[in-house]
Amino acid sequence: MAGVLIAASDASAQLRQPTPFDTSAVTDTVRATPAGTDTVALDTAAADTLRRESDLDTSITYGAAEIRFLVPERRTMLTGNAWVKYKGMELDAHRIVVDWRRNLLRATVRYDTVYTDSTRSTIDSLAVIGLPTFKDGSQTIHGALMKINIRTKEGYVEDARTEYGIGFYRGRQVQKVSEDVLFVKDGYFTTSEQEPPDYKFTGDEMKMVWGEKVVGKPVVLRFGDVPVFGLPFGVFSIKRGRHSGLIVPTYGDDSRRGRHLKDLGYYWAASDYWDLTTTLDFYERSGVLLKSDLNYRDRHRFDGGVSGSVNNRTPSGGSGVRWDVTMRHNHDIDRYTKLRVNGTFVSSGSYYSEISDNANRRLDQRIRSNATLTHRWPESGSMSLNLTHTQNLATGENSQTLPNLSYTMDRIYLFPSATQRKREEKDLLYEPPEPRTPPGERNGPREREQDRWYNTISLSYNSRLENQREEGVDGPLDVTWRSGIEHSARLNAPQKLFRYFNVNPSIRYSEDWFNERRRWHLDENGNAYSTQERGFFQRRTFSGSVSATTKLYGYFPINRFTVQTVRHVLTPNLSFSYQPDFSDPIWGYYQSLERTVIDTSTGPIRDYYQSLERREIDTSTGETIHYSGEHDRYQGTLPGGTPRGKRLSLNMSLDNLFQMKRVRLNDEGEEVESKMDLFTYNLATSYNFAADSLHFSNLSASLRANPISGKTRLGPLERLNIDLSTTHSFYQYDIDANREVDRFYWEREDLSGLNLLRMTSFQTSSSFTLSGKSPFVRAPEEEEAAPDTAAGPPEPEEIRDQIRNRFRDPSERGMRDISGGKPWTISGSIRYNLSMNNPMQPRENLYIDGTISLNLTERWQFRYSTRVDLKTREVVTSNLSVHRDLKSWEASFRWSPKGIGQGFYLRIGIKAPMLRDVQVEQRRGQGALSQF
């Protein structure tokens, strides 16, 4: 049955309830009931409406299976699927009592016993019928008992439950004091959809401001019913989207810094273009660490951030303020001009090693700052201007480049053909097609311009200006300035000879300009030292080469099973290069020194020290010693030293590629071809005609095979790689002289078999990957690939992570999905290295690596990796990672008993984006810098 009560237009007046059978107010069709009762049995399809023809403003609509009017008390009882609607407010329950005097709605639930025992002697469970539900706009509250003022919409709820966004709230007693504010007694907040929830924040007293925040005191985080940690009070933001708010801290325990609260602070979303995060870390042993991160971004123009931190105490308990500042800025000034800036400044060299959890940052003893401005001219080339600053944290030394300026010219053809001119025309957007020739007017192919040999001659050029300042630890007096300009040009003229050979002659010319060089001297002991010579100096070097290559093909028909053909591709390469000896005096780049001295350390001088008698030194008994040498005047300059030694060499290499072609039938009976590379085998050496001895360089050989990869998967074997490389010397090794001698290895007396070359090194490695399905875990469904789009600018969170990673342990961010998304994976590799440059002192090592990743269940992930030195039979590194996913929260554990990163790390955190900073962590060990 449904009815409508019409209230007066004055909102402050109480709602008026008519007498139940006043026919002037109600017109309805009802069934009569026995006399003397106060109950009206109503047909649920009928309507009961009270209307006032004047001042009509607001209506209350209600309905129930049974409606009872209690006239003396001015109450109405709605029983059985009862509901009331008023001003966008809806209330549903088993029973609703309307108190017209106080404008109060009271809603209750009905409990019913459920028997599943056939004897009906035991109550198995209690069923809830007609749970009161209050809806007001987007707000929905459920409870066992509700009292609501229909005029002010204030209310009281027992055993209340409500939901907003991804959060769920529950309390033993809930008081609604306004449209947006709830007070909760003995309640909790969670994002878990489970019942009971996986985790929850409980509080004796809580306040929820609808759509803004939840405040509680005290707040205890519980996983299940197990308390993890507590706070005197807590504030949780429940706003949608990006917004300002408090940041919930992380509680943890560290072996070096003790118990701590990390990242307690405030996030300020100032505008759509920038935000600010300020947090405090409280450490039991190392005091307070204040961090602040400012991020900004203007889409398609610039982005960046500035981050700083201040610490007031060292882990050892010492006092003193230490700080650091890190900045990053990317600016696309226009289409062709870009600016990239990043910098780091720190007050103490030990700051990161004591504060940061990032092992790479702790081990890095250098901090670098860099600013680079690049510009490209579409039709000519590009320019780069670079400023850098490098500080050695261990020694305190600094170096700067002020500045580096480089220019690269695009390759140009000196005598371009018509086709090349069209290709280089940047402004040509559309070229109309050539007109068609009517049939019969011209026979034969269309004539085309033939490229001449000189059309391929091209020139490339680049230059570089560099200024470097180095400051030692002794202050302003220990400063070194170095500068230089490098020019380099190259001519190439690739040609095709006899249709099968590709020949490429090349000439390279370099010219370097200096404002200083060295002047060398010899002291009386024959030691060389140098002094600085200022001025303008030039150094010119050049070299030339001619290379030729071709390809040869061989086919081997197999026609067995699905294998049809094996192809062998041979690629011989020959190149001849020439470079003069720039240490020759005619070039003037090396300085020759000579000095003759008489050594009197033997004879009378020795007797003088032995007998302690004063006597004249007889120089006639001394030994005449002649010192000589050649020294590079440009040694230690920025462009580098001057090459010495004439080179007139022939470089030879032979590349071998073996491929296989397979033909298989698909499900439709059609032939499908597939090709795969079996392995490659390459050889290379050179012969220097200008050398006075040892003309041949070492012969290097490499074999690489990937028989199984990608589509060639064989059962559970997903990947198999084999690599092998060797180097052999053509010459014998003189053990007494401890060097190679100019005698071929096959000329020795004990020659046997085909042992014609001396092996100097041998390296081999093999790796494999096995993966497959698990009987315990259902394989994840493959998601449809997203369309390939150009990468846009980084999101604010990415920018924030890039400048805050100096403090974070990178492994903490990669502990999710440690199995790689596959039910199980086993990978391993073995590496063997042997060095025999000196046959009497061989050096070898043998390592084996293994990794097992396994999804034990849909929620349990396990990974174990280790490296073992088989020579010493010791475990070098070992890591165990376990990840537990419980939908709304997760736990990760990583243990490294040996090697870098030794120790363990335990993290328990919430997965919801709005609470991702809420986590508890336990850490022991800090890698190589502290003991476990």
Buried (B, 14 or more C-beta within 10 A) or exposed (E): BBBBBBBBEEEEEBBBBBEBEEEEBBEBEBEEEEEEEEEBBBEEEEBBBBEEEEEEEEBBBBBBBBBBBBEEEBBBBBBBBBBBBBEEBBBBBBBBBBBBEBBBBBBBBBEEEEEEEEEEEEEEEEEEEBBBBBBBEEBBBBBBBBBBBBBEBBBBBBBBBBBBEBBBBBBBBBBBEEEEBBBBBEBBBBBBEEEEBBBBBBBEBBBBBBEBBBBBBEBBBBBEEEEBBBBEEBBBBBBEEEEEBBBBBBBBBBBBBEEBBBBBBBBBBEEEEBBBBBBBBBBEBBBEBBBBBBBBBBEEEBBBBBBBBBBEBBBEEEEEEBBBBBBBBBBBEEEEEBBBBBBBBBEBBEBBBBBBBBBEBBEBEEBEBBBBBBBBEEEEBBBBBBBBBBBBBEEEBBBBBBBBBBBBBBEBBEEBBEEBEEEBEEEEEEEEEEEEEEEEEEEEEEEEEEBEEEBBBBEBBBBBBBBBBBBBEEEEEEEEEBBBBBBBBBBBBBBEEEEEBBBBBBBBBBBBBBBBBBEBBBEEEBEBEBEEEEEEBEBEBBBBBBBBBBEEEEEEEEEEEBEBBBBBBEBBBBBBBBBBBBBEEEBEBBBEBEBEBEBBEEBBBEEBEEEEEEEEEEEEEBEEEEBEBBBBBBBEBBBEEBBEEBBBBBBBBBBBBBBBBBBEEEEEEEEEEEEBBBBBBBBBBBBBEBBEEBBBBBBBBBBBBBBBBEEBBEEEBBBBBBBBBBBBBBBBBEEEEEEBEEBBBEEEEEEEEEEEBBBBBBBBBBBBBBBBEBEEBEEEEEEEEEEEEEEEBBEBEEBBBBBBBBBBBEBBEEBEEBBEEBBBBBBBBBBBBBBBBEEEEEEEEBBBBBBBBBBBEEEBBBBBBBBBEEEEEEEBBBBBBBBBBBEBBBBBBBBBBBBEBBBBBBBBBBBBEBBEBBBBBBBBBBBEBBEB
